[in-house]
Amino acid sequence: MEKQKQDRFLSTILDSIADGVFTVDTEWRITSFNKAAQQITGVSQEDAIGQRCSDVFQASICQTACALKKTIETGQQIIDVPIDVLNNRGTRVPVSISTAVLRDEAGKVVGGVETFRDLSALEELKKEITKRYTFMDIISKNHRIQEIFVVLPDVAESDSTVLIQGPSGSGKELFARAIHDLSFRKEGPYVVVSCGALPDTLLESELFGYIKGAFTDAKKDKPGRFKLAQGGTIFLDEIGDISPAMQVKLLRVLQEREYEPLGATAPVKADVRVIAATNRNLAELVEGERYRQDLYYRLNVVKIDLPPLAQRREDIPLLVEHFVHSFNLKKGKHITGVSAKVLDLLMRHDFPGNVRELENIIEHAFVLCRGKVIELEHLPEEISGRMKAAGIEGEALGDPLTESEAKVIRETLVANAGHRGKTARALGIHPSTLWRKMKRMGIKAE
């Protein structure tokens, strides 16, 4: 009688918990199944009890790396491991699981217990936030990038030549690809040429091709990149590094929409959309007479200027989360993110290599990290060494955005002429939140 009373009490307690809870015996058969477990899986208590847990959950790790089995075999608890389960409708449900061993009064293992928390709402929220700040494969909440997002579809539809200027590693190739994918040429080829990597003679044959007999080793016709891009888009990267002689040849393509392969006697029409990119300021090169003015005007029909990562620090947490998710998929890991100290250090870093440098830092950390969270010791030595040099390695840091957040707010205020409403929208926060932050940090709108 006393045992029945205790069982009722235990059942009432378990049913009041928002997390799903179930227990198994040593044969992996379910011995208890609370109400939350029923709601998450869609499986009733009557149908679940007596079944093998793998038959009820059909989780992504059941057959290869069962967490509960590992806990029972080793005696070690597992805390908050993200997995997917299938409910009774066959729908994927993201959950976070924790496990523990069950022992009798003599200390003998009699089974195990697993709790699981439904992460569907959290995942949907993350998707909504990501969608808000994502355009094609580009992620940013920076007001300048957001302004580019707004006009990018119109730029893509125009078929005009586009010049993308920005420092190395700032994502110029992503914008070029997005323009192609949004254009009416999206079904056509997309061809990339790194102009700065080749000398003139090779670059000319690479771009325009040659015909058989054009020179000693020309045993057969070779189509150039413009030919391969026919009907599509050609992306000319590092366009600021080409020689004056090559500038003349490229100018003809943009003016006449035709070119001559090496050794040819007649021009070939070029039905190609040109997108060019450079990490140099072409206007300054023109002023210094190191770049043809007429070519610059032909390239500069539509110009997109990309800011360095140091001027869009509010994007760093978003990009970190994106790269963590990406490398989890590529490397089969389950890293949840970076520690507060790591994020603080990344927010302080100037990133001379821009977004590409941040991606490399996270990839380096993935190689060394064996746990769930990336810590300072997992970062490249030249990055973590900055914190040691500053004498703040052991410092207890609060909100990782605290110091850099003030700088971001000031920069955004300047960009919006001190208008708090526009600044709040650019930062993706409510105006009252911005006002509280400004007051706390001593920032004045003017």
LINGI-V213082 format. One record per helix or strand of 2 or more residues. SS is the DSSP state (A for helix, B for strand). FROM is the first residue (numbers start at 0). LEN is the number of residues. If there is no record, write none. Layout:
{{SS & FROM & LEN} {SS & FROM & LEN}}
//
This chain:
{{A & 1 & 14} {B & 19 & 6} {B & 28 & 5} {A & 34 & 7} {A & 44 & 4} {A & 52 & 5} {A & 66 & 8} {B & 77 & 9} {B & 91 & 12} {B & 108 & 10} {A & 119 & 13} {B & 133 & 2} {B & 137 & 2} {A & 142 & 16} {B & 161 & 4} {A & 171 & 11} {B & 189 & 5} {A & 194 & 3} {A & 199 & 9} {B & 208 & 2} {B & 221 & 2} {A & 224 & 4} {B & 232 & 5} {A & 238 & 3} {A & 243 & 13} {B & 257 & 2} {B & 267 & 2} {B & 272 & 6} {A & 281 & 6} {A & 292 & 7} {B & 301 & 4} {A & 308 & 3} {A & 312 & 19} {B & 336 & 2} {A & 339 & 9} {A & 353 & 15} {B & 372 & 2} {A & 375 & 3} {A & 380 & 9} {A & 401 & 14} {A & 419 & 8} {A & 430 & 11}}
//
